[in-house]
Amino acid sequence: MVTLSTEPLFSGWLWLGLAALGVVVLGWYGSARPAGMSWRRWVGMLAMMAVGLGVVLALLLNPVWVEEVPPPEGKPLLTVLVDSSASMATVDGLGGKSRYDEGVALAARLARELAGGFDVRVRAFADRVMPIEAPAGGFSRADGPLTDLVLALDSGLDEECPQGQAMVLISDGIHNAGGGANAVLGGSRRAKAMAVPVYCRTIGGDAEVRDLSVELLSPQELAFAEQRVTLAARVRQRGMVGARTVVALRLEGAEIERKEVVLAASEPEVVGFDVSRPQSGLYRYEVRVEPLLGEATAANNVGHGLLRVVSVPIRVLFIEGKPYWDGKFLVRSLASDPLVDLDSVVRLSPERFVWQVVSVDRARLGGPPAGLGPSSGPADGASAPRMRSWRVVSDGGAVLGGPEGLKGYQVVVVGRDAEPYFSEAGLENLRDWIAREGGALVCSRGCPVAEVNQRLAKLLPVEWLPGGEARFHLQLTDQGRDLGWLSGSREGEDAAGLPDLPALATAARVARTKPLASVLATASGGAEVWGRPAISYQPYGVGRVVVIEGVGMWRWAFLPPPYQDEEGFYGILWHNLLRWLACGEGLLPGESLVVRSEKLSYTTAEVATALLRVRDSAGAAPTVELLAEGRAEARAFTPVAIKGEPDVFRVVFGRLLPGGYRIRAGRAAGGRAASETVFVVSDPIDEPLDLKARPELMARVAELSGGAVLTEASPDEVVTRFRADQSLTRAVTVRRTTAWDRWWVLLAILVLWGTSWRLRRSSGLI
């Protein structure tokens, strides 16, 4: 279809003025007919002049021929995505069909009946996407280890499809591949940007699950040789109230103790095992719960933990500019830990700093167990005999900037109003201690000073801006959950933002995080704080810096009666934080290299990796060996330097088979490895346990992508919705040609003007 439109080269008022002027001049010229010229000849000549004027005025309007270009030949692309993960094997459909059977039948019908109007491709997805040529008989069974909706949505986007495209997503909506719902919604927005509507069909309902699971409350523990500690395991049940089972503790594959438990309805059962080792080293423990009849999976019946036996304590320095309740309770919690020697310095006046030293009397530390127990806090202070001493110093700057610097400390915890400690020499010592000695700096209540100078800012993972006071709760990120810091909280709290704990307060707003920073927890609450980083850390040289936002955490130790079971949560957080810093990838004083797995537990769907830190590496690192449990031969891997982090290397092992693994690096005296660690690989467990369909997530995917929720899921419904969406979103391509830019238009104008000139000349007017 071709239409004619005008696009004036200047304003309409100017064109009207020129047209009026032309009419007036032409009327004035035609009002005086020359003598001897007939009326017919005179009128004809004026008519030709008027036509010439009209043609000029028309050209000034810039007439344009608009021709709609027909769409390219071919059919629109329709991608049908069928969830083939293990949760789709659940039988809760009509006629005793599984979710997967329903999805396959629907996909086959769409492919068969829409083949005439669409280029239909059918794909099955779980942890990967597989094209299926013959939907009626080419699908494999539903046994995918996890569901990755983001991968499925991205696979349906074709950047080179001019005919238009759409997707039909058939799934129960359970996404467990990481990133959460936000990642899925991000994939929906990408589909919207490419004008690819997603039509969602949710299959499945609320299926019941019978299952037992076990986990260690603290995945990593520290102890001295011969010191007894308690390894506490939490046993949860689903649909098995009142059942009896046996929980066994195993060390390096050999069972050493077992206990019988009765599964209650309300709270998980906590079982404690007292252990001790005679010499320093790394010991991998397993807690196994015997499976019961009818369990959905036995993959989560094993919990893994590490016990690192050391010969030196964790030395912690705490500094604060004024006495605060937060500082007081933190000092009490740290001092009660039998693995911690604590120095705390608090400023009472401009020239009066109280320096308290709390150390454990290890000569008397062997009898009662310490550590996480079934009912104790993170460290039973009564079981750890302590020695205390005090002194008063007058120069706060000498705490960090003295001649000995921070030698001997592993962790420095900073409270508020810490300006007196951050002298030029103190900041220089602090920077060198973190970067070269592998120390860890913890800012326990957000920004430690009123104004951060440039030298201190380089150490911190975040930048702050001043703002009004706001309150918030903590909400763990995926990386924060993996660390297991908060495993002592009640079921569901760590995923829901810990709503039962008192809110924290902050008057500073995190403006941004540094490029190498990792966010372990975000703020939840009002819109003004939602999503802000609340716990962040970043590596700095061979050490680490952690920032915990907010004040008022001391109230976590005094919870209201309904939540008094969580009174140990405050201590658990700091207990696990110190273990993470001491057992993590940082170099301890005197160590030349250290290798640490980035996680204690991996699934077969994840890529196992490790970090290697080498003091003064000069860009070179030793080969890292990976030894699988039950195999004599080790595999060698070459570490790769991490850009921007001197002396830090990453080792990628790839996806591994289930089992236990040991990592070894370097050689020490006697032929032993200079550093080693362990980790385990197991099959994913989310799929068989989480069977509740997510129609609300599927509806959001449809909404954000510009698609719709399929109610009937019939071919006619898909065609109708696609045609309607295509008419709204598809851009119409047109070809534009200016009217005067044609040879016959110019020729007609020349002929018209030439005829008018000749007629006037023949009449003696020229």
N, C-alpha and C positions, 0 to 999 in steps of 0.2 A: 504494500500500500504506500502511495506517494502523496504527500500533502505539501502545500505551499504556506510558508510562514515568513514573517518579516522580523528582521533584527536591525532596527535603525542604527545608523552610525553615529547619530547625535540625538539630542533630546527631542521629544515630540513637539514641544512648544516652538522650537526653532524651525522644525519642518513645517508646522502650520503657518508660521510667519512667512516663510519663503513661498508657500503655496498661495497665501493671500496676496502677497506682493505680486506674484506672477499673474494672478487673475486680474488684479487692478490694472497692471501695465497692459495686459492683453486687451482688457475692456476699453482702456483709454485709446490704445492704438486702433481698435476696431470701430470707435465711435465716429471717426471722420473718414468716410468712404471717398476715395479719389474720384474725380469727375471722369466720366467716360468708362468706368468699370461697372459691369453689370452686378446686380445683387447676387446672382448665383455664383459668379466667379469670386466675388469678395467673401461670401460666406464659406465657400470651399477652402479658400486660402486661410481664413481665420481658423477653420476647423483643423486643418493640418498643423498650424502653429500651436493650437491648444493640445493636440495629440502629442506633439514633440515636447511641449512643456510637461505634459502628464507623464511621458516616458522618463524624463529627467527626474521628476519628483518621485516616481516609482523606484528608480534606481537608488535614490538617496535613502529609501526605506530598507534597502538591502534585502530583497526577497531571496528566500532560501528554499530549495526543494529538499524535503526531508523524506527519506525512503527507509522504511524499516527493513533491516537485513534479516532474512529468515534464519532460524537457529541451525546449527550444524546438523548434518544428517547423522542418524544413529539413535540409540535408545539411552534413556537415563540409567544410571548405575544404582542398583539397590544391593546393599550388603546386609545379609542376614547373619547375625552373630548369636550363636547358641552356647550357653554356659555348659561346659563339660567337667566342672570341678566335682569333687566328691560329695559336696552337699546336695548336688542335683540328683544323686542316687536315692534321696529320701523318698519313700513311698507315702505320699499324702494327697495324691490326685484322685480324680474321679475314676471309678472302675478299678481301683487298686493299681493305678499307674504311678510310676516314679515321675519326679519333676523333669528328669531328663527325657523320658519317653514322650511326655507332653510337648516339650520343646522341639524334639526331633520331628514329631508329627506336624507341628505347626510350621516349622522351617520347610519341610518337604512340600506341604500344601502351597506355601507362598512361592517356592521355586517353580512348582509345576504350573500354577495358574497365572503367575505374573510374567512368565517367560516371554509372552508375546509383546508386552509393552515395556519391559525393563530388561536390562542386562543384569541378571541376578547371579550373585556369587554368595555361597554359603560357607561360613567358617565356624569352627568350634574353637573355644578359647577356655583356658584355665590359667596356668602360669605362662603359657605361650599360645600363639594363634596358629591354627592349622587349617589351610584351605581344604574344603571338601568338595569333590567333583560330583559325587552321587549321593545326595542327602538321604535318600530312602534307605540305602544300605551301606553307606560309606562311613558312618559315624562310629568311633570307638566308644567304649563304655565311659561312664562318668566316674573318673578316678583321679582327676587333677588334684595336685597337692594343695593348691590355693587358687583364689579367684582374683584376677587382675583386671578390673573393669577399665582402668586407664589404658592399659595395653590394648584392650579390645576396641575401645573408642578410637584410639590413634590408628589402629590398623584399618579402620573403615574410611579413612580420609584419603582421597585421591586428588592430588593437586592438578592433574591433567585430565579433567573430565568436563568438557564444555557443555555436554548435554544435560548436566545436572545430576545430583546424587543424593541419596538418603540412606539411613541405616535403620534396621529393625533389631533391637536388642532384646533377647529372650533370656531371662536370668531370674534367680531369686533375689538378686540385688545385694548379696553378701560380699563386700570387698574387704579382703584381708591381706593384700599384697604390700601394704605400707603406704604411708601418706594420708590415710584416713579419707573421710568424705570430701575434704577440701581438694585432694588430688583428683578425685572423680569429677567433681564439679568444674575443676580447671579443664579437664578433657572435654566436658560439655561446652564450655565457652570457646574452645578451639574449634569445635564442630560448628558452632554458631558463626564464628568469624569466617568460615569457609562456606557458609550457606548450605550446611549439611544437616537437615533435621534428623533427630533420633526419635524413633517411635518405639516406646518401651512396653514390653509385656512382662509383668511380674508373675512368676509361677511359684507356688508354695505357700505354706502358712506357718503356724507356730508349732513346730515339732518338739516333742519332749526328748530329753537326752538323759541317759543313765551313765554316770562317769565318776571316777575317782582321779584326783590329781594330788601331787605333792611338790613342794618347793621349799628350799632353804630360806629362812628369813633373812640371812646375811650370806650372799653367795661367796664372799671372800672374807676370811678371818685371819687375824694375826695372833701369834702366841709366842712365848718364850719356850725354850727347851724345858721339858718336864712340867710346864704349866698346864693345868687342866682348864679347858674351856668347854662351853656348852654349844653344840651345834643344834640349833632348833629348826625343826621342819614343821610346815603347816600342811595338814591334809584337808582337802575340800571334797565335798560330795555333791552330786546332782542326782536327785531321784533315788537315793539309797539311804534314807533316814533309818537309823537303828541298826545298820549292818555292822558286822565286826570284820576287821581285817588286821593284818600284821604289817608293821613298818620295820624295815631292816636297814641297818647302817653297814656300808661296805667301804673298805679302804683298798684302793688299787685292785678292785675286783674281788676281794675276799671279804666275806661277811664277818663282822666282829660283834654285832649286837642286834637284838630284835625286841620289839615291844608290840603288844596287842592294844588296839584302840577301838572304841565304839563311836560310830559316826553320829553326831548330834544333828538336829535340824537347823538350829539357828546360826551357830558360830563354827568356824573351822576348828579342827582339833590340832593343838600344838604339841609336838612330841620332842623332847630334848634328849640328846646323847652327850655324855661327858667323855671327852677325848684328850689325850696328851701324846706328844711325841718326844723321844729322847734327844734328838739332835736337830740342828737347823736344816731346812730344806723345804720343798714344795710337795704337798700331799693332796691328792684328789680323792674326795669322798663322794659317795653316792648314797642317797636315801631312796629306798625302793618300797613301794606299797604293793602288796599282793593284789592282783586283779580279781575282781568279782564277776560272777556270771552276768552277762548282759551289758557289759561296759561298751561304750561307743568306741573307745580306743584305749590301748595300753601304752601309747607313746608318751603320755604325760604322767605315767606311774613312777617315773624316775626323776629325782632332783639332784643337781650337781653343785658341788661347792669346793672351794680351794682353801686349804689351811697352809699359810706360810709361817713357818717357825723361824724366828729370828733370834739373834743374840744381842741386839741393841733395841732400845725402845724408840717410839716415835716422839721426837722432841718437838714441842709446839711452843711458839712464842705468841702471846696475845697482847695487843697494845690498844689503848683507848684513851681519848682525851678528857673524859669526864666519867664519874661513876654513873652507870645506867643499869636499869633492871635487866635489860637484854644481856649486857656484859657480865653481870653477876651470875645469872643462870647459865650462861655459856661456860664461864670459868668452872662453875660447879659440875657441869656435865662433863667437860673435858678432864677435870681432875679426878673424876670417879672412874675413868677408863684405866684399867690395869696395864695397858700397853702404852700409855702416854706419860711422858715427863713434861710438865707444864711450867713455863715461865709466864707470868702475867704482870704487865706494867700498866698502872692506871694513874692518870694525872689528877691530883687533888687540888693543887694550886700552881701558879706559874713556875715555881721553883721547887715543887715537892711532888715526886713521883714514887709511888709505892710499888716495889718490885717483890712479888711473891713467887717462891719456887716450891712446886709440889711434885714430888717424885715417889714412885712406888718402892717400898722396901722389898726388893726381890728375894732377899734372904728368907723372908716369911711368906713368899707368894707361891704356894704350891698346893695347899690343901683344897679349900673350897673352889669349885669351878667358877670361872668368870666368863663374861661374854653374854651372848643372847640366850636367855633361857625361856622356858615356857611362860613364866609369870614375871620374871625380872625385867628390868630395863635393859638398855643396850650394854651396860656394864654395871655389875653389882658392886656399888661403892663399898659396901660393908665387907666384901670379901677381899678387897685390895688394900692391905696396910700401907699407909702413906706417911711420908716425912715432909714437913713443911718448914719453910724459913722465910723471913721477911728482911728487907732492907729498904732504905730511902735513898734515892738519887736525886740530884738537882738538875741534871741536864738530860732532857728527853731526846735531844738529837744524838746523844751518844749511844742510845739503845740500838739503833740500826747503824750508826756511823762510827762506832768505836773501832779500835785497831783490829780486834778479832772479827769484826763484822758479824755475820750470821753463821759463822762456822759452828757446825754441830746441830743446827736446827734443820728440820725437814719441812715444817709448815709454819707460816706466819699468818695469824688471823688478826685482821684490823677491824676495829669498831668504828665509832664516829669521832669527829673532831680530832683527827690524828695529825693535824698540822705540826705540832711541836716535834714529832718524830721524823718528819720528812725534810731533814736538812739536805744540803747538797751532797755531803758525804754519805748520808743515810740512803738517799735515792740511788747513788752510784753503787753502794754496796748491795742494795736490794736488787738492782738490775743485774749485776754480775752474778749474784747468788742464784737468781732464778734461771738466767740464761746459761750459765756455765756449770753450776753445781746441781742443777735439777731440783731446786726448791719449789715449793708451792705457796702462792699468796692467795689468801681467801679474804675478800671484803665481805664481812658478815652482815652488813646492814646497808647495802647500796654504796653510794659514793662516800668514801671515807673522809673527804675534806669538803669545805664549802666551795672552794674554787680549785679545779684541777689544773696544775701547771703542765707544760708540754712534756716534761720528762716523765711525770707520773702517768700522763695520758697514754704514752706509748706502751705502757705495760698492761693497760686495762682492756678488756674485750668489748666494752660498750662506751658510748659517749652520752652525757646527760644534758638536759636543759631544765632550768627551773620551772616550776609549775605549782598549782594549788594542791593541797593535800588530797589524796585519793586512797581508798581502801580496796583491797583485792584479795582473792584467794589464789592458790597455786593450782596450775593445771599442767600435768606432765606432757612433754612431747614424746614422740616415738623413741628418740634417742635417750631421753630421760628414763623412760620405762625400762629400756634395755639395761641400764646401769644397775637397776635393782636397789637403789638407795632407799626407796620408800616401801619395801616389801613388808614392813611391819604394820602397815595400815590395813584397815578392814577391806574386805573384798569390794572392788568397784570404786573405792575412793581415789586411787591413783589415776584412774581413767576419767573420773568425773570432776576433777578439780579440787579434791579434798574439801568438800563443802562443809563438813562438820567441824573443821578446825577454825579457831578465831581468825578473822581477817588481819592482814598486815597493812601497814600504812606507809605511804611514801609521799614526799613533797618534790621529788625530782622525776622527770620524765626521760626515759631512755630515748634518745634521738635516733641512734642507729647502732648496729653491731658491726664490729670489725670484720674484714673479709675472712679471716681464719677462725672466727668465733663460732661456737656451737651453742645453741639454745636448748637447755635441758628442761625448762619449765617456763610457761607463759602465765600472764595474769588473766584471771577471769573475774567477772563482776559487771560493773557498769560499762557503757559504751566508751567512756573516756579512758579506760585502762585495758579493755579487752584486747588480748593478743600481744601485749607488750612483753618483752623478755623479762622474766623474773629470776631465773637462775641461768647464768651464762658462764662459759669458760673458753679459754683459748690457750694453745701452746705458745710458749715464749722461749726460744732457744731449746734447751733440754728440760725446761720446767713448765709449770702451768699456773694460770691465774684464774680464779673462780670468783664470781660476783653473785651474791644473794641479795636481792632487792627487799626493801621493806623493814620496818621496825615493829616490835611487839610480838616477836616469835616466842618470848618467854611465857606468854599466856597459854601456849600449847601444852605446858606442863600442868595447867590447872583447868581442866575441861569440866563442863557441867556434868551432873550425874549421869545423864543418858550415854555420855561418851567417855566415861572414866576408864574404860578398857584401853583407850588410846593415849593415856597419860605418858606411856613410854615412847610415844612417837617422836617427841622432841629429841630425846637422846638417841633414838634409832637413826635419825637423819644425820646427826653429827658423827655418830659411831661409824656409819657406812661411808660418809664423806671422807673421814680420815683414812679408813681402810682403802678406799678408792685412790686417794692420793698416794698412800704409802705402797700399795700393791700395784699401782698403775704403771704407765710406761715411763715415768720420770726416773732419772738416775738418782740413786741414793749416794750419800757422801762416801767417797772411796771407790765407787763402781766405775769401770771404764766403759761398759756397755750393758744394755739391758734390752731384752726382747719380750714383748707382751702381745698376746692376742687381743684384738680390738673388742672381742666379746668372749665371754666364757662359754656360751652355748650358741651354736649355729643350727640352722635347718639345712636340709639337703637342697633347698631352693635358693640359698644364699651363697654368696662368694665369701669364703673364709680369707681373712687378711690378718696381718700382724704388723706392728710398728717396731722398728729397731732404732735405738738411740745410741750413738757412739760419741764418747767424749773426745773432742778435738780430732774428728775423723779425717779432715783434709780431703773430703769428698770420697773416701774409700770405706767400704764396709765388708765384714766377713760374710762368707756364705752361710745361709740359714738352712738347717735341716728339719724336715718334717717326718716324724716317725709315727706310723699308725699302730694302734694297740693290737698285739697279736702278730705283728710282722717284725722280722729281724732287720730288714733293709730300710734305710732312711732315704728319702728323696731330698735332693739339694735344690735350693732356690736362690736366685740372685736378688738382693734387695735393690730397690730403685729409689734414688734420692728424691725427696719432696721439695719442689720449688718453693723458695721463700722461707724454708725452715732448715737452717744449717744443722748438720749432724743428725738429721732425722731421715729415716728410710722406711719405705713401705714394702712389704712382702705380700704378694698375692698368690694364694694357694689354689684358687678356683673353687668350684663346687665339689664337695667331698661326699663319700659314702658315710652312712651312719657308723658311729663308733667313737672311741677316744683317741686323741692325738696329742703328741708332745712336740714342742718346738725347742730346738737347741741352737745356740749361736756362740761362736768363739770357743776358745780353749783356755782352761785354767790349769793350775798345777795338778799333776796326777792324771792328766788326760781327760778330766771332766769338763763339761760345757761351762763356759764362763757365765752364761745366763740361760735359763730355760723356763718354760711355762707350759701349761696344758689347756686344752679346750675339748669340747665334745660336739659331735654333730648328730642330730636326730631328725627323724621325719617330721614335717609340719603337722601340727595338731589342731589348728584352728578349724579346718574344714569339717571334720566329723563332729566337732563339739558345738559350733555355732550354726544352728539350722533354722533360725528364725528369719523368715523372708523380710526384705526391706522395701516395701512398696513406696515408702516416702522418699527414699533415696532415688529410686527409679523415676518417680514423678518429678523430682528436681532436675534429673538429667534431661528428661523430655522438655521441661520448661525452659531451662537455660540454653538448650541447643536449638530452640525454635520448633521442636517437634510436638508430640502429644503422647498421652497414655492410651494404648489400644485397649478398648473395652471388649470388643468382639474378636479382635485379632484376625479378621477375615481379609482376604485379598482386596475386596471392594473397599474396605475401610482404609487400607493402606493407600490405594490409588486415589481415593477422594481427598484424603488429607495431604498427600504429596502434591496433587494438582493445585489445591488451594494455597499451600505454602509456596509452591514454585511461582505462582502468579504474583505473590507478594514480595518475594525475595529475588527473583531472577531479574537481572538487569537486561533491558531491551537494547539491542545494538542497532544503531541507525547510521545511514550514510547521508551526509549533508553536502549539498551542491548549491553554490550561489547562482541565482537565476541569470545574472548578467554575464557569468563566466561560461557562455556558450556561443559558438560562432554564429548561429542563426539569429540570436538576439541582437548581437552587435551589427550583423548585416541588415536586419530590419530597421534598426535605428538609423543607420547610414542612408538607407533607401528613403526613409521617411523625411529626414532632413534634406537630402538632395532634391527630392521632388518638390518640397516646399520652397527651396531656394530657386529652383528653375521656374516655378510658377510665378513667383514674385518678380523674377528678372524679366520673364516674358510679358509681364504686365507693366513694365517700366518703373517698378518701385525700387529697383537697385541699379 
